[in-house]
Amino acid sequence: MLYAEVLVAEIGSTTTVVNAFTDLDTAEPRWLGQGQAPTSVKLGDVTIGLKQAILDFESRAGQNLQWDAMLACSSAAGGLRMSVHGLVLDMTVRAAREAALGAGAVVSMVTAGELTAADITALKQLRPNIILLAGGVDYGDTATILTNARQLAAAKLSAPIVYAGNRAAANEFKAIMQVAGLPHYVVANVYPAIDELNVEPTRQVIQQVFAEHIVFAPGMERIRQMVTGSIMPTPGAVLAATELLYTAIGDLLVIDVGGATTDVHSVTPGSDATRRLLLHPEPLAKRTVEGDLGVFINAGHVVESIGAANLSQRLSIDVASLLAGWEAMPTSATHLQFLQALTEAAAGIALERHAGRLKQLYGPQGQVTIASGKDLGNVRYVIGTGGPLTKLPNGKQLLRTLLHRPRRGMLLPPTTAEVLIDRHYNLAALGVLANLFPDAALQLMYQSLGI
């Protein structure tokens, strides 16, 4: 019998992974191993996949497994789906969106200004898990955010509403929601003053709402009963691990290629020179999620970005036939070759979308250089995680190749950045573990990354 202090379950869109850990209160915490199985959403119960992942662990270990506590994160059934509504697109809306993404959400709808009848219809069709309402610096405009609050109250959507706007309108917002009988939360303004971001309180409450209100997939309620503490959104767990690692090793970027999405996380303030050129402030920790760049559920979208004919010719394979029978855990040489091509394309496109840019503008004073987005120029480490990057034999070389691609005007990591692979494929699990055992989680990250 193998005993673990903590078993962390990661219930993904395509794969369910369990990681076991012990000796967490010592100077030498241990990762005992991992088990994997396809996520069983289609079977009507995600606990089936969890049990199969535990059986896979036991088969690899050659003995039965017992544990003291189970923790979990999840992105099954599409993860945490949110809508974001603010006042000005490049100001409060952008700040609110960063907070939502940093919490692990998939932001499926964004609006600026007053909500229209068409917006409310779209919201009803979207059925977001959480609605984030922002708008106005503190003690600035209140009309727009209160109009939107009344519109949402009248719509009677079931999703909890998180208010992260002008504090001067917070009490009136609460009164509107109380009369409507809708679940709601009030946090500090995400954009309290011009060029000032305050995203952390919103990130924290979104993850709290996730744990309290959201059951994404059939059987998830049963898993909640098995788990100690709350279930984190998987992307939020990865960002938590990234932020913890930043405190130890400095500026870094994590590329997480998954079955449904490809997420990029970065923690870096950038350079002083670039910050002076920024039109809008950027948070220290930033996440982008590319919902069209998964290598299983969204493999077809990735193929379109490459070009099916080009890919078929380059790999000497019938891409259409391969896609028709594409499985989450490919094993043949042809499937691995195809997976590598998809992973390289998804990682490369996601990195380009995450990075900021330098732009040249012309005005009365002549040409002016401005910067927008995240400056990755000071990144020291680029880390690959997610099933494909951790299991492909040349994942490290794939990322090195991406860093050496010329992209003019983009604020990308330097070619000298060190590339690391999450060899144990447990970065998300360690982000969850860090809530209870931060020191052990950091040591286990070192073990997985080989640093």
Summary of the structure (lengths in Angstrom):
residues: 451
radius of gyration: 22.2
end to end distance: 31.0
largest distance: 75.7
contacts: 1661
relative contact order: 0.13
helix: 42%
strand: 25%
